[in-house]
Every structure is written in C-alpha cells, then in structure tokens.
C-alpha cells in the first residue's frame, strides 16, 4: 500500500507498534510490583492475607480496586507513533 513518502509497510509497522504499546500499558497496569501493603492505600482498611498472597505488590483492598476499575480513564485519542503525513490528513 502506498503511503506517500513512507517506505512500504510503514503503516503496518505503526499499527503493530501501537498495539504493542497498548498491550504493554495494560500489562503494566495489571501487574503490581513491590511489597504488598497490609492496609489499603486509599481507605486504610486491612487487605486480606489471601489477596496479598494472590497478588504480590497489591496496594488496594478489593472494594477500592473495583471502584477504580469502574472509573473510566481518559487517554489521548490519536496515534502518537503516526507519521507526519498521517497527522496531516
């Protein structure tokens, strides 16, 4: 597919890079790191031992985590990896 001044396959590379970035962002969001807290970082309720054992590095109790998951997060609506040509269209 012709892409203006870009090389062949550049558009597909941009799409694959965007998908790879999104997957990395989702994995980073879901994988807590570090030592688990004994009490929730938001409400200070105790975090059950079973939750701390199942998710090393957990910082929130189940109720606070569910509330955070329900809240939509806003993100940029454009492809930051796009070429100059794709941003001008």
Biopython code that builds the backbone (N, CA, C, O; Angstrom):
import numpy as np
from Bio.PDB.StructureBuilder import StructureBuilder

atoms = [
    (1, "UNK", "N", (0.844, -1.173, 0.000)),
    (1, "UNK", "CA", (0.000, 0.000, 0.000)),
    (1, "UNK", "C", (0.890, 1.238, 0.000)),
    (1, "UNK", "O", (1.846, 1.326, 0.770)),
    (2, "UNK", "N", (0.574, 2.174, -0.852)),
    (2, "UNK", "CA", (1.365, 3.407, -0.948)),
    (2, "UNK", "C", (1.071, 4.278, 0.264)),
    (2, "UNK", "O", (-0.075, 4.388, 0.699)),
    (3, "UNK", "N", (2.095, 4.884, 0.794)),
    (3, "UNK", "CA", (1.926, 5.708, 1.982)),
    (3, "UNK", "C", (2.543, 7.075, 1.844)),
    (3, "UNK", "O", (3.051, 7.624, 2.822)),
    (4, "UNK", "N", (2.512, 7.646, 0.643)),
    (4, "UNK", "CA", (3.118, 8.963, 0.475)),
    (4, "UNK", "C", (4.624, 8.835, 0.409)),
    (4, "UNK", "O", (5.146, 8.137, -0.461)),
    (5, "UNK", "N", (5.342, 9.499, 1.318)),
    (5, "UNK", "CA", (6.794, 9.469, 1.316)),
    (5, "UNK", "C", (7.359, 8.377, 2.220)),
    (5, "UNK", "O", (8.568, 8.329, 2.449)),
    (6, "UNK", "N", (6.514, 7.518, 2.724)),
    (6, "UNK", "CA", (6.983, 6.461, 3.619)),
    (6, "UNK", "C", (7.352, 5.218, 2.829)),
    (6, "UNK", "O", (6.938, 5.053, 1.682)),
    (7, "UNK", "N", (8.118, 4.363, 3.440)),
    (7, "UNK", "CA", (8.510, 3.106, 2.795)),
    (7, "UNK", "C", (7.350, 2.130, 2.839)),
    (7, "UNK", "O", (6.403, 2.326, 3.600)),
    (8, "UNK", "N", (7.413, 1.095, 2.044)),
    (8, "UNK", "CA", (6.374, 0.073, 2.039)),
    (8, "UNK", "C", (6.331, -0.617, 3.395)),
    (8, "UNK", "O", (7.373, -0.968, 3.950)),
    (9, "UNK", "N", (5.149, -0.811, 3.922)),
    (9, "UNK", "CA", (4.981, -1.488, 5.202)),
    (9, "UNK", "C", (5.048, -0.571, 6.407)),
    (9, "UNK", "O", (4.869, -1.035, 7.533)),
    (10, "UNK", "N", (5.300, 0.721, 6.209)),
    (10, "UNK", "CA", (5.433, 1.644, 7.340)),
    (10, "UNK", "C", (4.113, 1.787, 8.106)),
    (10, "UNK", "O", (4.118, 1.903, 9.331)),
    (11, "UNK", "N", (3.003, 1.779, 7.402)),
    (11, "UNK", "CA", (1.701, 1.921, 8.059)),
    (11, "UNK", "C", (1.442, 0.711, 8.950)),
    (11, "UNK", "O", (0.997, 0.856, 10.088)),
    (12, "UNK", "N", (1.720, -0.479, 8.430)),
    (12, "UNK", "CA", (1.540, -1.685, 9.235)),
    (12, "UNK", "C", (2.464, -1.686, 10.451)),
    (12, "UNK", "O", (2.072, -2.130, 11.530)),
    (13, "UNK", "N", (3.690, -1.188, 10.277)),
    (13, "UNK", "CA", (4.618, -1.090, 11.415)),
    (13, "UNK", "C", (4.065, -0.168, 12.489)),
    (13, "UNK", "O", (4.193, -0.455, 13.680)),
    (14, "UNK", "N", (3.449, 0.943, 12.076)),
    (14, "UNK", "CA", (2.861, 1.876, 13.045)),
    (14, "UNK", "C", (1.713, 1.223, 13.802)),
    (14, "UNK", "O", (1.584, 1.388, 15.015)),
    (15, "UNK", "N", (0.883, 0.485, 13.080)),
    (15, "UNK", "CA", (-0.240, -0.196, 13.729)),
    (15, "UNK", "C", (0.264, -1.231, 14.723)),
    (15, "UNK", "O", (-0.229, -1.301, 15.849)),
    (16, "UNK", "N", (1.238, -2.032, 14.318)),
    (16, "UNK", "CA", (1.792, -3.052, 15.212)),
    (16, "UNK", "C", (2.455, -2.431, 16.429)),
    (16, "UNK", "O", (2.328, -2.957, 17.534)),
    (17, "UNK", "N", (3.167, -1.313, 16.247)),
    (17, "UNK", "CA", (3.795, -0.626, 17.377)),
    (17, "UNK", "C", (2.750, -0.080, 18.339)),
    (17, "UNK", "O", (2.932, -0.136, 19.555)),
    (18, "UNK", "N", (1.650, 0.450, 17.796)),
    (18, "UNK", "CA", (0.577, 0.967, 18.655)),
    (18, "UNK", "C", (-0.055, -0.158, 19.472)),
    (18, "UNK", "O", (-0.330, 0.011, 20.660)),
    (19, "UNK", "N", (-0.282, -1.298, 18.836)),
    (19, "UNK", "CA", (-0.854, -2.451, 19.541)),
    (19, "UNK", "C", (0.106, -2.932, 20.621)),
    (19, "UNK", "O", (-0.315, -3.227, 21.740)),
    (20, "UNK", "N", (1.384, -3.011, 20.296)),
    (20, "UNK", "CA", (2.398, -3.446, 21.256)),
    (20, "UNK", "C", (2.448, -2.496, 22.461)),
    (20, "UNK", "O", (2.547, -2.945, 23.603)),
    (21, "UNK", "N", (2.378, -1.188, 22.203)),
    (21, "UNK", "CA", (2.381, -0.199, 23.294)),
    (21, "UNK", "C", (1.164, -0.360, 24.196)),
    (21, "UNK", "O", (1.277, -0.293, 25.420)),
    (22, "UNK", "N", (-0.004, -0.572, 23.585)),
    (22, "UNK", "CA", (-1.233, -0.720, 24.365)),
    (22, "UNK", "C", (-1.186, -1.978, 25.229)),
    (22, "UNK", "O", (-1.588, -1.949, 26.392)),
    (23, "UNK", "N", (-0.698, -3.080, 24.663)),
    (23, "UNK", "CA", (-0.578, -4.312, 25.446)),
    (23, "UNK", "C", (0.393, -4.142, 26.604)),
    (23, "UNK", "O", (0.138, -4.636, 27.703)),
    (24, "UNK", "N", (1.495, -3.457, 26.375)),
    (24, "UNK", "CA", (2.464, -3.208, 27.455)),
    (24, "UNK", "C", (1.845, -2.338, 28.541)),
    (24, "UNK", "O", (2.074, -2.567, 29.728)),
    (25, "UNK", "N", (1.050, -1.326, 28.132)),
    (25, "UNK", "CA", (0.388, -0.457, 29.110)),
    (25, "UNK", "C", (-0.600, -1.248, 29.958)),
    (25, "UNK", "O", (-0.678, -1.047, 31.171)),
    (26, "UNK", "N", (-1.358, -2.149, 29.326)),
    (26, "UNK", "CA", (-2.317, -2.955, 30.063)),
    (26, "UNK", "C", (-1.625, -3.925, 31.017)),
    (26, "UNK", "O", (-2.077, -4.110, 32.147)),
    (27, "UNK", "N", (-0.542, -4.541, 30.576)),
    (27, "UNK", "CA", (0.195, -5.461, 31.447)),
    (27, "UNK", "C", (0.783, -4.716, 32.636)),
    (27, "UNK", "O", (0.758, -5.225, 33.757)),
    (28, "UNK", "N", (1.311, -3.523, 32.410)),
    (28, "UNK", "CA", (1.897, -2.739, 33.498)),
    (28, "UNK", "C", (0.828, -2.302, 34.494)),
    (28, "UNK", "O", (1.086, -2.229, 35.695)),
    (29, "UNK", "N", (-0.364, -2.014, 33.996)),
    (29, "UNK", "CA", (-1.447, -1.579, 34.882)),
    (29, "UNK", "C", (-1.934, -2.717, 35.765)),
    (29, "UNK", "O", (-2.322, -2.489, 36.911)),
    (30, "UNK", "N", (-1.919, -3.935, 35.247)),
    (30, "UNK", "CA", (-2.463, -5.084, 35.962)),
    (30, "UNK", "C", (-1.441, -5.784, 36.854)),
    (30, "UNK", "O", (-1.828, -6.593, 37.698)),
    (31, "UNK", "N", (-0.180, -5.505, 36.697)),
    (31, "UNK", "CA", (0.836, -6.242, 37.438)),
    (31, "UNK", "C", (1.433, -5.367, 38.548)),
    (31, "UNK", "O", (2.354, -4.590, 38.294)),
    (32, "UNK", "N", (0.914, -5.488, 39.777)),
    (32, "UNK", "CA", (1.516, -4.732, 40.883)),
    (32, "UNK", "C", (2.945, -5.203, 41.134)),
    (32, "UNK", "O", (3.271, -6.372, 40.926)),
    (33, "UNK", "N", (3.771, -4.300, 41.572)),
    (33, "UNK", "CA", (5.162, -4.636, 41.880)),
    (33, "UNK", "C", (5.490, -4.181, 43.287)),
    (33, "UNK", "O", (4.807, -3.324, 43.847)),
    (34, "UNK", "N", (6.521, -4.750, 43.848)),
    (34, "UNK", "CA", (6.955, -4.374, 45.183)),
    (34, "UNK", "C", (6.280, -5.198, 46.262)),
    (34, "UNK", "O", (5.671, -6.233, 45.991)),
    (35, "UNK", "N", (6.397, -4.729, 47.460)),
    (35, "UNK", "CA", (5.837, -5.433, 48.605)),
    (35, "UNK", "C", (4.367, -5.061, 48.798)),
    (35, "UNK", "O", (3.983, -3.901, 48.651)),
    (36, "UNK", "N", (3.559, -6.059, 49.126)),
    (36, "UNK", "CA", (2.136, -5.811, 49.375)),
    (36, "UNK", "C", (1.958, -4.993, 50.652)),
    (36, "UNK", "O", (2.739, -5.110, 51.596)),
    (37, "UNK", "N", (0.936, -4.182, 50.660)),
    (37, "UNK", "CA", (0.607, -3.420, 51.864)),
    (37, "UNK", "C", (-0.333, -4.238, 52.736)),
    (37, "UNK", "O", (-1.101, -5.054, 52.228)),
    (38, "UNK", "N", (-0.276, -4.028, 54.024)),
    (38, "UNK", "CA", (-1.194, -4.728, 54.920)),
    (38, "UNK", "C", (-2.536, -3.999, 55.008)),
    (38, "UNK", "O", (-3.554, -4.604, 55.344)),
    (39, "UNK", "N", (-2.533, -2.676, 54.701)),
    (39, "UNK", "CA", (-3.750, -1.879, 54.722)),
    (39, "UNK", "C", (-3.862, -1.115, 53.397)),
    (39, "UNK", "O", (-2.859, -0.750, 52.785)),
    (40, "UNK", "N", (-5.093, -0.887, 52.978)),
    (40, "UNK", "CA", (-5.392, -0.233, 51.702)),
    (40, "UNK", "C", (-4.781, 1.174, 51.647)),
    (40, "UNK", "O", (-4.812, 1.913, 52.632)),
    (41, "UNK", "N", (-4.232, 1.530, 50.492)),
    (41, "UNK", "CA", (-3.621, 2.849, 50.310)),
    (41, "UNK", "C", (-4.659, 3.961, 50.259)),
    (41, "UNK", "O", (-4.321, 5.124, 50.477)),
    (42, "UNK", "N", (-5.920, 3.627, 49.973)),
    (42, "UNK", "CA", (-6.950, 4.658, 49.865)),
    (42, "UNK", "C", (-7.828, 4.765, 51.106)),
    (42, "UNK", "O", (-8.053, 5.865, 51.611)),
    (43, "UNK", "N", (-8.329, 3.626, 51.604)),
    (43, "UNK", "CA", (-9.298, 3.685, 52.715)),
    (43, "UNK", "C", (-8.717, 3.194, 54.044)),
    (43, "UNK", "O", (-9.374, 3.310, 55.079)),
    (44, "UNK", "N", (-7.519, 2.657, 54.032)),
    (44, "UNK", "CA", (-6.833, 2.162, 55.230)),
    (44, "UNK", "C", (-7.481, 0.933, 55.859)),
    (44, "UNK", "O", (-7.127, 0.568, 56.980)),
    (45, "UNK", "N", (-8.430, 0.276, 55.165)),
    (45, "UNK", "CA", (-8.979, -0.997, 55.656)),
    (45, "UNK", "C", (-7.925, -2.084, 55.473)),
    (45, "UNK", "O", (-7.105, -1.988, 54.560)),
    (46, "UNK", "N", (-7.926, -3.104, 56.306)),
    (46, "UNK", "CA", (-6.949, -4.183, 56.144)),
    (46, "UNK", "C", (-7.181, -4.947, 54.840)),
    (46, "UNK", "O", (-8.319, -5.198, 54.444)),
    (47, "UNK", "N", (-6.081, -5.309, 54.184)),
    (47, "UNK", "CA", (-6.142, -6.133, 52.974)),
    (47, "UNK", "C", (-6.013, -7.587, 53.418)),
    (47, "UNK", "O", (-5.049, -7.932, 54.101)),
    (48, "UNK", "N", (-6.967, -8.452, 53.046)),
    (48, "UNK", "CA", (-6.916, -9.848, 53.483)),
    (48, "UNK", "C", (-5.630, -10.550, 53.034)),
    (48, "UNK", "O", (-5.102, -10.284, 51.954)),
    (49, "UNK", "N", (-5.143, -11.447, 53.888)),
    (49, "UNK", "CA", (-3.908, -12.180, 53.610)),
    (49, "UNK", "C", (-4.005, -12.955, 52.293)),
    (49, "UNK", "O", (-3.027, -13.031, 51.550)),
    (50, "UNK", "N", (-5.168, -13.526, 52.000)),
    (50, "UNK", "CA", (-5.338, -14.288, 50.760)),
    (50, "UNK", "C", (-5.132, -13.393, 49.536)),
    (50, "UNK", "O", (-4.533, -13.833, 48.555)),
    (51, "UNK", "N", (-5.612, -12.154, 49.573)),
    (51, "UNK", "CA", (-5.417, -11.218, 48.452)),
    (51, "UNK", "C", (-3.949, -10.841, 48.321)),
    (51, "UNK", "O", (-3.428, -10.760, 47.208)),
    (52, "UNK", "N", (-3.278, -10.611, 49.439)),
    (52, "UNK", "CA", (-1.854, -10.263, 49.389)),
    (52, "UNK", "C", (-1.020, -11.414, 48.857)),
    (52, "UNK", "O", (-0.029, -11.193, 48.161)),
    (53, "UNK", "N", (-1.417, -12.659, 49.183)),
    (53, "UNK", "CA", (-0.679, -13.824, 48.686)),
    (53, "UNK", "C", (-0.940, -14.047, 47.196)),
    (53, "UNK", "O", (-0.043, -14.461, 46.462)),
    (54, "UNK", "N", (-2.169, -13.773, 46.751)),
    (54, "UNK", "CA", (-2.523, -13.998, 45.350)),
    (54, "UNK", "C", (-1.935, -12.931, 44.433)),
    (54, "UNK", "O", (-1.590, -13.226, 43.289)),
    (55, "UNK", "N", (-1.817, -11.700, 44.918)),
    (55, "UNK", "CA", (-1.314, -10.583, 44.110)),
    (55, "UNK", "C", (-0.151, -9.900, 44.818)),
    (55, "UNK", "O", (-0.363, -8.916, 45.526)),
    (56, "UNK", "N", (1.057, -10.390, 44.650)),
    (56, "UNK", "CA", (2.201, -9.726, 45.292)),
    (56, "UNK", "C", (2.298, -8.266, 44.831)),
    (56, "UNK", "O", (2.227, -7.979, 43.636)),
    (57, "UNK", "N", (2.456, -7.379, 45.760)),
    (57, "UNK", "CA", (2.565, -5.962, 45.443)),
    (57, "UNK", "C", (1.241, -5.221, 45.460)),
    (57, "UNK", "O", (1.179, -4.061, 45.054)),
    (58, "UNK", "N", (0.166, -5.879, 45.929)),
    (58, "UNK", "CA", (-1.155, -5.243, 45.924)),
    (58, "UNK", "C", (-1.164, -4.072, 46.901)),
    (58, "UNK", "O", (-0.597, -4.147, 47.991)),
    (59, "UNK", "N", (-1.825, -2.981, 46.483)),
    (59, "UNK", "CA", (-1.862, -1.766, 47.306)),
    (59, "UNK", "C", (-3.271, -1.382, 47.749)),
    (59, "UNK", "O", (-3.439, -0.588, 48.674)),
    (60, "UNK", "N", (-4.302, -1.956, 47.075)),
    (60, "UNK", "CA", (-5.680, -1.567, 47.356)),
    (60, "UNK", "C", (-6.497, -2.761, 47.825)),
    (60, "UNK", "O", (-6.237, -3.899, 47.433)),
    (61, "UNK", "N", (-7.492, -2.488, 48.672)),
    (61, "UNK", "CA", (-8.427, -3.538, 49.066)),
    (61, "UNK", "C", (-9.342, -3.836, 47.882)),
    (61, "UNK", "O", (-9.341, -3.097, 46.898)),
    (62, "UNK", "N", (-10.107, -4.889, 47.966)),
    (62, "UNK", "CA", (-10.952, -5.316, 46.858)),
    (62, "UNK", "C", (-11.985, -4.250, 46.488)),
    (62, "UNK", "O", (-12.201, -3.990, 45.305)),
    (63, "UNK", "N", (-12.625, -3.631, 47.484)),
    (63, "UNK", "CA", (-13.641, -2.612, 47.207)),
    (63, "UNK", "C", (-13.053, -1.408, 46.470)),
    (63, "UNK", "O", (-13.637, -0.932, 45.497)),
    (64, "UNK", "N", (-11.904, -0.917, 46.927)),
    (64, "UNK", "CA", (-11.279, 0.241, 46.278)),
    (64, "UNK", "C", (-10.793, -0.122, 44.868)),
    (64, "UNK", "O", (-10.894, 0.695, 43.952)),
    (65, "UNK", "N", (-10.275, -1.323, 44.690)),
    (65, "UNK", "CA", (-9.818, -1.750, 43.371)),
    (65, "UNK", "C", (-10.992, -1.854, 42.397)),
    (65, "UNK", "O", (-10.872, -1.449, 41.241)),
    (66, "UNK", "N", (-12.115, -2.389, 42.849)),
    (66, "UNK", "CA", (-13.298, -2.484, 41.993)),
    (66, "UNK", "C", (-13.811, -1.100, 41.615)),
    (66, "UNK", "O", (-14.218, -0.881, 40.473)),
    (67, "UNK", "N", (-13.797, -0.174, 42.551)),
    (67, "UNK", "CA", (-14.228, 1.195, 42.253)),
    (67, "UNK", "C", (-13.293, 1.839, 41.236)),
    (67, "UNK", "O", (-13.757, 2.526, 40.327)),
    (68, "UNK", "N", (-12.011, 1.633, 41.370)),
    (68, "UNK", "CA", (-11.037, 2.181, 40.427)),
    (68, "UNK", "C", (-11.224, 1.565, 39.039)),
    (68, "UNK", "O", (-11.109, 2.265, 38.032)),
    (69, "UNK", "N", (-11.510, 0.268, 38.978)),
    (69, "UNK", "CA", (-11.713, -0.401, 37.695)),
    (69, "UNK", "C", (-12.975, 0.089, 36.993)),
    (69, "UNK", "O", (-13.028, 0.096, 35.763)),
    (70, "UNK", "N", (-13.990, 0.499, 37.751)),
    (70, "UNK", "CA", (-15.227, 1.005, 37.157)),
    (70, "UNK", "C", (-15.065, 2.411, 36.599)),
    (70, "UNK", "O", (-15.794, 2.796, 35.685)),
    (71, "UNK", "N", (-14.132, 3.175, 37.125)),
    (71, "UNK", "CA", (-13.925, 4.557, 36.700)),
    (71, "UNK", "C", (-13.168, 4.569, 35.378)),
    (71, "UNK", "O", (-12.041, 4.078, 35.315)),
    (72, "UNK", "N", (-13.765, 5.124, 34.314)),
    (72, "UNK", "CA", (-13.059, 5.148, 33.027)),
    (72, "UNK", "C", (-11.866, 6.101, 33.075)),
    (72, "UNK", "O", (-11.913, 7.160, 33.700)),
    (73, "UNK", "N", (-10.802, 5.690, 32.400)),
    (73, "UNK", "CA", (-9.608, 6.527, 32.331)),
    (73, "UNK", "C", (-9.531, 7.161, 30.959)),
    (73, "UNK", "O", (-9.685, 6.482, 29.944)),
    (74, "UNK", "N", (-9.291, 8.467, 30.925)),
    (74, "UNK", "CA", (-9.191, 9.159, 29.651)),
    (74, "UNK", "C", (-7.788, 8.995, 29.091)),
    (74, "UNK", "O", (-6.797, 8.985, 29.822)),
    (75, "UNK", "N", (-7.737, 8.867, 27.784)),
    (75, "UNK", "CA", (-6.462, 8.711, 27.094)),
    (75, "UNK", "C", (-6.479, 9.560, 25.847)),
    (75, "UNK", "O", (-7.540, 9.969, 25.377)),
    (76, "UNK", "N", (-5.308, 9.825, 25.315)),
    (76, "UNK", "CA", (-5.203, 10.584, 24.073)),
    (76, "UNK", "C", (-5.916, 9.825, 22.961)),
    (76, "UNK", "O", (-5.843, 8.597, 22.906)),
    (77, "UNK", "N", (-6.595, 10.532, 22.087)),
    (77, "UNK", "CA", (-7.362, 9.891, 21.042)),
    (77, "UNK", "C", (-6.664, 9.824, 19.703)),
    (77, "UNK", "O", (-7.320, 9.658, 18.675)),
    (78, "UNK", "N", (-5.351, 9.948, 19.691)),
    (78, "UNK", "CA", (-4.651, 9.884, 18.421)),
    (78, "UNK", "C", (-3.407, 9.028, 18.558)),
    (78, "UNK", "O", (-2.936, 8.760, 19.663)),
    (79, "UNK", "N", (-2.888, 8.607, 17.427)),
    (79, "UNK", "CA", (-1.727, 7.740, 17.382)),
    (79, "UNK", "C", (-0.454, 8.582, 17.474)),
    (79, "UNK", "O", (-0.105, 9.291, 16.531)),
    (80, "UNK", "N", (0.230, 8.501, 18.602)),
    (80, "UNK", "CA", (1.454, 9.285, 18.767)),
    (80, "UNK", "C", (2.596, 8.782, 17.887)),
    (80, "UNK", "O", (3.547, 9.515, 17.617)),
    (81, "UNK", "N", (2.499, 7.539, 17.447)),
    (81, "UNK", "CA", (3.542, 7.000, 16.593)),
    (81, "UNK", "C", (3.301, 7.302, 15.119)),
    (81, "UNK", "O", (4.128, 6.966, 14.272)),
    (82, "UNK", "N", (2.190, 7.923, 14.816)),
    (82, "UNK", "CA", (1.851, 8.183, 13.423)),
    (82, "UNK", "C", (2.872, 9.085, 12.750)),
    (82, "UNK", "O", (3.505, 9.922, 13.394)),
    (83, "UNK", "N", (3.018, 8.904, 11.471)),
    (83, "UNK", "CA", (3.951, 9.739, 10.719)),
    (83, "UNK", "C", (3.366, 11.132, 10.537)),
    (83, "UNK", "O", (2.182, 11.354, 10.794)),
    (84, "UNK", "N", (4.188, 12.060, 10.099)),
    (84, "UNK", "CA", (3.731, 13.404, 9.871)),
    (84, "UNK", "C", (2.606, 13.407, 8.840)),
    (84, "UNK", "O", (1.650, 14.173, 8.969)),
    (85, "UNK", "N", (2.712, 12.560, 7.822)),
    (85, "UNK", "CA", (1.678, 12.502, 6.794)),
    (85, "UNK", "C", (0.342, 12.088, 7.387)),
    (85, "UNK", "O", (-0.688, 12.670, 7.046)),
    (86, "UNK", "N", (0.337, 11.082, 8.278)),
    (86, "UNK", "CA", (-0.927, 10.604, 8.817)),
    (86, "UNK", "C", (-1.559, 11.632, 9.747)),
    (86, "UNK", "O", (-2.780, 11.636, 9.905)),
    (87, "UNK", "N", (-0.775, 12.493, 10.359)),
    (87, "UNK", "CA", (-1.313, 13.504, 11.254)),
    (87, "UNK", "C", (-1.894, 14.693, 10.489)),
    (87, "UNK", "O", (-2.708, 15.439, 11.031)),
    (88, "UNK", "N", (-1.482, 14.872, 9.236)),
    (88, "UNK", "CA", (-1.971, 15.986, 8.433)),
    (88, "UNK", "C", (-3.294, 15.681, 7.737)),
    (88, "UNK", "O", (-3.959, 16.600, 7.260)),
    (89, "UNK", "N", (-3.689, 14.412, 7.670)),
    (89, "UNK", "CA", (-4.904, 14.042, 6.954)),
    (89, "UNK", "C", (-6.139, 14.441, 7.702)),
    (89, "UNK", "O", (-7.251, 14.200, 7.233)),
]
sb = StructureBuilder()
sb.init_structure("model")
sb.init_model(0)
sb.init_chain("A")
sb.init_seg("    ")
for serial, (resi, resn, name, xyz) in enumerate(atoms, 1):
    if name == "N":
        sb.init_residue(resn, " ", resi, " ")
    sb.init_atom(name, np.array(xyz, "f"), 0.0, 1.0, " ", f" {name:<3s}", serial, name[0])
structure = sb.get_structure()
